[in-house]
Amino acid sequence: MVRKVVSAFGEEREVDDDDRSGRCFELSAQKVVDSKKAVLIHGSIQGLHYPRIEHAWARLPNGMIWEPRLDVMITPADWKTLSKP
C-alpha cells in the first residue's frame, strides 16, 4: 500500500509499506510505540564488506533484537556478529 507521510520537517512524500529501505528509524520507533516496553536504539552498523551506516533497531522485552529492514528477530549475540554495531 502506498500512502503519503509528512516528515518532522514538514516534507511530504509517498511511502510504499512493502518497501522497508531507508525506513529503519521510522519502523523502529513504531515498534517501540506498539510494544511499549521495547527500547529504541540508534547507532551504526557495518555488514560484511559494506561501509558503516547509521541505523536504528529495537531491543524487545524478551532481550531479542528486532531488525526493521528485514523484519526479523535476532539474538543479541547474532546481532553483534552480523552487524558489528
Legacy VTK file of the C-alpha trace (Angstrom):
# vtk DataFile Version 3.0
C-alpha trace
ASCII
DATASET POLYDATA
POINTS 85 float
0.000 0.000 0.000
1.327 3.427 -0.929
0.470 6.288 1.429
1.543 9.882 1.996
3.509 10.766 5.118
4.834 14.062 6.452
8.310 14.159 7.987
9.215 16.018 11.174
10.466 18.778 8.861
7.104 19.123 7.114
8.216 17.375 3.927
5.519 15.252 2.310
6.425 12.045 0.487
4.856 8.799 -0.629
5.802 5.605 1.209
5.297 2.069 -0.022
4.670 0.000 3.113
6.147 -3.050 1.384
9.468 -1.220 0.808
11.418 -1.084 4.063
14.558 0.510 2.554
15.695 3.647 4.336
12.924 3.445 6.944
14.753 1.876 9.895
14.279 4.900 12.185
10.558 5.169 11.408
9.904 1.431 11.680
11.927 1.000 14.881
10.152 3.918 16.547
6.789 2.434 15.591
7.820 -0.959 17.029
8.700 0.695 20.343
5.403 2.587 20.450
3.468 -0.586 19.655
5.251 -2.805 22.193
5.503 -0.160 24.958
8.403 -1.950 26.673
10.896 -2.213 23.812
13.957 0.043 23.728
14.717 2.142 20.651
18.393 2.087 19.682
20.077 4.477 17.266
23.583 3.577 16.225
25.591 2.431 13.264
26.203 -0.947 11.703
28.656 -2.408 9.263
27.836 -5.506 7.293
30.313 -7.699 5.501
32.337 -5.596 3.009
29.959 -2.638 3.315
30.651 0.823 4.734
29.358 1.719 8.193
25.877 3.294 8.072
23.541 4.982 10.557
20.812 2.573 11.623
18.027 2.057 14.165
16.679 -1.124 15.725
14.723 -2.183 18.798
15.566 -4.354 21.786
12.414 -6.234 22.759
11.376 -7.035 26.348
12.457 -10.678 25.829
16.007 -9.489 25.018
15.813 -10.203 21.292
16.851 -7.600 18.730
14.255 -6.624 16.123
15.877 -5.677 12.814
13.497 -3.382 10.901
14.958 -3.667 7.403
14.452 -7.438 7.337
11.572 -7.518 9.856
13.220 -10.322 11.838
14.127 -11.002 15.459
17.768 -11.886 16.144
19.566 -12.947 19.314
21.883 -10.261 20.715
24.924 -12.470 20.031
23.952 -12.984 16.388
23.138 -9.282 16.015
26.592 -8.316 17.258
28.252 -10.773 14.876
26.187 -9.765 11.843
26.039 -6.003 12.187
29.119 -5.014 14.177
27.165 -2.240 15.972
LINES 1 86
85 0 1 2 3 4 5 6 7 8 9 10 11 12 13 14 15 16 17 18 19 20 21 22 23 24 25 26 27 28 29 30 31 32 33 34 35 36 37 38 39 40 41 42 43 44 45 46 47 48 49 50 51 52 53 54 55 56 57 58 59 60 61 62 63 64 65 66 67 68 69 70 71 72 73 74 75 76 77 78 79 80 81 82 83 84
